[in-house]
Amino acid sequence: MATFLSDEHFAAAKAALATDPGFQSAIVGVELSAQFDVSGTPQGDVSYYLSIKDGAVDTAMGSNDAADVTVASDFETSKAISKGELNVQMAFMTGKIKVGGNMAKIMMHQSVLNEYARVLSGLDVEY
């Protein structure tokens, strides 16, 4: 079992994303890079990214300075999304996440972010 928002968590996520048919279907023809910043975690503020290009996906701890979009949230919101208790659209509509960058691109690919959240919510993670 991986600890939420750890290197092990994202190694498991990357493996799951690479083999999930729904996620793989959602990323066909997509080029998207997203930076996620989570404040107030037990480890302090944490950043991770999702990068999709040419049918390949990468997600890991750290920053992606060339991200198309940035998504900021607090730990409780990130945890609720990860557990599947809160969907991304509801979090955005209620102001629990802040989105910046290329808004048209994130709207065009919101199904990819939903699939990303769905796959990650199925991981065996310790909070």
Backbone bond lengths (Angstrom), bond angles and torsions (degrees), N, CA, C in turn:
res aa  C-N    CA-C-N  psi(-1)  N-CA   C-N-CA  omega(-1)  CA-C   N-CA-C  phi
1 M - - - 1.446 - - 1.530 108.93 -
2 A 1.311 114.90 130.24 1.464 120.94 -179.20 1.525 110.48 -92.35
3 T 1.303 115.68 149.99 1.460 120.97 173.80 1.526 108.74 -80.47
4 F 1.336 115.95 135.11 1.458 122.16 179.40 1.526 110.78 -53.58
5 L 1.313 116.00 135.76 1.463 124.08 178.92 1.528 112.22 59.54
6 S 1.317 115.48 46.76 1.468 121.86 175.97 1.532 108.61 -125.01
7 D 1.326 116.12 168.38 1.469 119.75 176.89 1.528 110.55 -57.89
8 E 1.335 117.33 -39.53 1.464 121.39 179.94 1.528 110.79 -64.91
9 H 1.328 116.40 -39.09 1.463 121.53 177.72 1.525 110.26 -58.48
10 F 1.319 117.08 -45.87 1.454 119.77 -177.34 1.520 113.11 -77.62
11 A 1.321 118.68 -25.21 1.465 120.33 171.81 1.529 109.44 -65.70
12 A 1.338 116.78 -43.17 1.469 121.01 177.02 1.527 110.33 -65.32
13 A 1.318 116.64 -39.49 1.465 121.07 179.48 1.526 110.70 -62.97
14 K 1.310 116.50 -45.84 1.467 120.69 -178.99 1.524 110.56 -60.32
15 A 1.334 117.00 -43.17 1.467 120.89 178.82 1.525 110.73 -64.73
16 A 1.319 117.37 -42.36 1.465 120.96 -179.52 1.525 111.35 -66.70
17 L 1.317 117.55 -41.36 1.459 121.54 -179.93 1.528 111.45 -64.09
18 A 1.325 116.37 -36.64 1.463 121.32 -178.00 1.522 112.38 -67.70
19 T 1.335 117.33 -21.70 1.459 120.24 -176.03 1.529 113.79 -115.41
20 D 1.310 118.68 1.14 1.454 121.17 -178.14 1.536 110.23 -86.58
21 P 1.334 117.47 117.68 1.471 119.84 -176.83 1.534 113.66 -61.05
22 G 1.332 117.98 -38.26 1.464 120.56 179.87 1.513 111.90 -65.35
23 F 1.328 116.64 -43.79 1.463 120.13 178.46 1.525 110.05 -66.68
24 Q 1.327 116.12 -45.05 1.467 119.59 -179.13 1.525 111.32 -60.47
25 S 1.320 117.27 -38.27 1.459 121.37 177.39 1.531 110.82 -66.05
26 A 1.333 116.81 -39.39 1.466 121.35 -177.76 1.528 112.86 -67.67
27 I 1.329 118.37 -25.86 1.469 119.84 -174.80 1.524 114.11 -94.93
28 V 1.328 117.88 1.33 1.463 119.86 179.13 1.528 109.18 -59.30
29 G 1.326 115.73 123.28 1.459 121.70 178.41 1.522 115.41 75.10
30 V 1.333 117.02 7.18 1.468 120.99 -177.05 1.522 110.63 -95.55
31 E 1.312 115.42 136.85 1.458 122.15 168.47 1.520 105.97 -125.57
32 L 1.334 115.30 113.00 1.461 120.75 -173.66 1.517 109.49 -151.09
33 S 1.314 115.27 138.29 1.456 121.12 175.57 1.526 108.03 -132.49
34 A 1.341 115.49 124.70 1.463 120.36 -177.66 1.522 110.06 -126.66
35 Q 1.301 115.20 137.64 1.464 123.41 176.68 1.519 107.42 -107.64
36 F 1.336 117.51 128.74 1.456 122.74 178.80 1.523 108.66 -114.75
37 D 1.314 116.02 128.86 1.465 121.94 178.88 1.521 108.01 -121.28
38 V 1.337 116.14 121.72 1.457 122.04 -176.68 1.526 108.37 -116.33
39 S 1.322 116.16 123.65 1.469 120.30 -179.39 1.528 110.12 -100.16
40 G 1.322 114.68 153.33 1.453 121.26 172.34 1.513 116.27 73.62
41 T 1.326 118.26 26.22 1.467 119.46 176.49 1.528 108.94 -77.76
42 P 1.327 118.04 165.17 1.464 119.56 175.95 1.538 112.94 -58.05
43 Q 1.339 117.14 -23.70 1.474 121.91 178.07 1.526 112.33 -94.55
44 G 1.319 117.76 6.88 1.464 121.28 -174.77 1.523 109.21 95.70
45 D 1.306 116.65 -159.76 1.459 120.34 178.78 1.524 109.30 -76.29
46 V 1.339 116.37 138.35 1.461 122.82 -174.17 1.524 109.05 -129.13
47 S 1.330 115.80 142.50 1.461 121.74 175.15 1.519 109.28 -124.30
48 Y 1.324 114.90 144.22 1.459 121.17 172.63 1.514 108.22 -148.21
49 Y 1.327 116.82 168.94 1.458 119.73 -176.33 1.523 111.50 -140.00
50 L 1.306 114.01 161.89 1.460 124.49 172.23 1.515 106.07 -128.44
51 S 1.324 116.17 129.67 1.450 121.22 179.28 1.528 108.77 -133.13
52 I 1.324 115.92 127.10 1.465 122.04 -179.29 1.520 107.66 -127.04
53 K 1.326 115.58 126.24 1.462 120.39 178.49 1.524 108.56 -158.89
54 D 1.325 115.91 133.95 1.459 122.34 177.41 1.529 112.73 53.26
55 G 1.325 116.94 38.57 1.459 121.40 177.61 1.514 114.78 78.13
56 A 1.333 117.13 1.81 1.463 121.12 179.42 1.527 109.18 -105.00
57 V 1.320 115.38 147.41 1.463 120.38 -179.48 1.518 109.62 -125.75
58 D 1.325 114.94 140.57 1.456 121.23 173.93 1.522 106.99 -134.65
59 T 1.306 115.81 135.14 1.458 121.33 173.90 1.513 106.85 -144.12
60 A 1.321 116.25 133.70 1.462 120.23 -175.27 1.522 109.65 -164.84
61 M 1.315 114.85 166.15 1.460 121.02 172.82 1.521 108.15 -66.79
62 G 1.317 115.78 148.58 1.453 120.25 177.31 1.510 111.63 120.29
63 S 1.311 115.06 -171.45 1.459 121.68 -176.16 1.515 110.98 -115.33
64 N 1.311 114.48 150.97 1.451 122.02 173.28 1.519 106.62 -124.59
65 D 1.315 116.35 100.09 1.457 121.58 -175.55 1.524 113.05 -65.77
66 A 1.335 117.39 -18.00 1.458 121.15 -179.09 1.527 111.94 -98.79
67 A 1.319 118.30 19.77 1.463 122.21 -176.92 1.528 111.74 -61.93
68 D 1.332 115.28 139.90 1.462 121.10 175.18 1.528 110.51 -70.84
69 V 1.324 115.52 -36.86 1.464 121.26 -176.57 1.525 110.00 -137.33
70 T 1.315 115.38 154.55 1.460 120.99 173.52 1.530 107.80 -123.73
71 V 1.319 114.77 142.18 1.457 121.66 179.53 1.523 106.85 -127.99
72 A 1.315 116.45 121.74 1.466 121.17 -178.99 1.528 109.16 -116.72
73 S 1.319 115.20 138.02 1.465 120.54 177.13 1.517 108.96 -153.30
74 D 1.331 114.68 170.89 1.457 118.29 172.61 1.534 108.74 -92.21
75 F 1.310 115.75 171.77 1.462 122.04 -175.95 1.526 111.95 -60.08
76 E 1.324 118.12 -45.10 1.465 121.12 -176.92 1.528 111.28 -62.16
77 T 1.322 117.24 -40.39 1.463 121.13 178.19 1.514 110.59 -67.02
78 S 1.314 117.04 -45.43 1.461 121.24 179.27 1.530 110.60 -61.08
79 K 1.316 116.28 -41.54 1.460 121.35 178.85 1.533 110.46 -64.26
80 A 1.323 118.31 -43.93 1.467 122.00 179.55 1.529 111.19 -62.63
81 I 1.331 117.36 -40.98 1.463 120.73 177.04 1.523 109.30 -65.36
82 S 1.316 116.99 -43.39 1.459 121.39 -179.52 1.526 112.10 -61.24
83 K 1.320 116.59 -37.46 1.463 120.96 -179.71 1.532 112.44 -79.42
84 G 1.334 117.32 -7.42 1.448 120.61 -177.14 1.518 112.88 80.50
85 E 1.328 117.52 14.83 1.463 122.58 -179.49 1.534 112.37 -86.83
86 L 1.329 116.61 -16.02 1.459 122.70 -178.36 1.519 107.83 -142.15
87 N 1.342 117.27 128.01 1.459 117.12 178.38 1.525 110.27 -88.49
88 V 1.305 115.36 160.09 1.459 122.41 -173.11 1.535 111.12 -61.88
89 Q 1.347 117.46 -42.72 1.462 119.48 -178.87 1.526 111.46 -63.24
90 M 1.342 117.08 -42.80 1.464 119.89 179.73 1.526 110.04 -65.17
91 A 1.325 117.04 -40.17 1.465 120.31 178.06 1.526 110.30 -61.08
92 F 1.323 117.48 -40.88 1.464 121.16 179.13 1.532 110.53 -68.02
93 M 1.331 116.28 -46.92 1.470 120.46 -176.33 1.523 112.28 -65.06
94 T 1.314 117.70 -27.86 1.466 120.97 -179.90 1.527 112.60 -95.77
95 G 1.337 116.96 5.80 1.454 120.83 176.53 1.514 115.00 77.29
96 K 1.333 117.38 14.18 1.463 120.49 -179.60 1.529 112.21 -80.03
97 I 1.319 116.33 -20.08 1.459 120.80 171.85 1.525 107.91 -126.08
98 K 1.307 115.18 147.14 1.462 122.66 176.70 1.520 107.24 -114.04
99 V 1.321 115.67 131.24 1.453 121.32 -177.18 1.515 108.96 -116.77
100 G 1.332 116.37 135.58 1.451 121.22 177.73 1.514 110.45 -134.01
101 G 1.297 115.49 169.60 1.461 120.19 178.67 1.516 111.47 97.15
102 N 1.315 115.98 -144.15 1.452 123.25 -174.63 1.535 109.86 -79.22
103 M 1.321 116.38 89.80 1.466 121.52 -176.21 1.526 112.01 -63.97
104 A 1.321 117.93 -35.45 1.465 120.14 178.85 1.528 110.32 -62.15
105 K 1.311 115.82 -40.42 1.461 119.77 -178.62 1.525 111.27 -68.28
106 I 1.316 117.44 -40.39 1.458 119.18 179.78 1.529 110.44 -68.90
107 M 1.319 118.22 -36.46 1.464 120.56 177.42 1.526 110.55 -66.71
108 M 1.315 116.05 -39.67 1.460 120.86 -179.62 1.537 111.20 -65.26
109 H 1.335 116.75 -30.22 1.463 120.96 -175.37 1.526 113.07 -115.22
110 Q 1.332 117.49 26.63 1.459 118.62 -179.14 1.528 112.11 -63.19
111 S 1.335 118.31 -26.58 1.464 119.86 177.34 1.529 110.56 -65.32
112 V 1.320 116.88 -32.39 1.472 120.64 177.24 1.528 109.68 -65.73
113 L 1.332 116.99 -44.46 1.464 120.08 179.38 1.524 111.42 -66.47
114 N 1.327 116.66 -35.15 1.465 119.61 175.64 1.528 110.94 -64.94
115 E 1.320 116.83 -42.78 1.464 120.67 177.86 1.526 110.68 -65.35
116 Y 1.317 116.80 -39.98 1.472 121.40 177.32 1.526 109.59 -58.84
117 A 1.328 116.76 -48.07 1.468 120.84 179.53 1.528 110.83 -63.82
118 R 1.339 117.46 -39.74 1.463 121.15 179.72 1.531 111.30 -61.47
119 V 1.321 116.44 -47.19 1.467 120.31 -178.92 1.524 109.96 -63.87
120 L 1.327 117.95 -45.14 1.459 120.51 -179.44 1.528 111.92 -65.49
121 S 1.328 117.81 -30.93 1.464 119.80 179.85 1.528 111.56 -68.80
122 G 1.322 117.70 -16.68 1.458 121.53 179.32 1.517 114.15 -90.44
123 L 1.326 117.23 -2.11 1.468 120.31 -179.57 1.533 111.14 -76.73
124 D 1.317 115.37 151.89 1.464 121.68 175.56 1.523 107.63 -83.21
125 V 1.336 115.17 98.43 1.458 121.33 -172.14 1.529 110.20 -124.83
126 E 1.313 115.06 141.67 1.470 121.51 174.77 1.521 108.31 -101.28
127 Y 1.324 115.87 129.35 1.460 121.69 179.98 1.492 108.46 -101.36
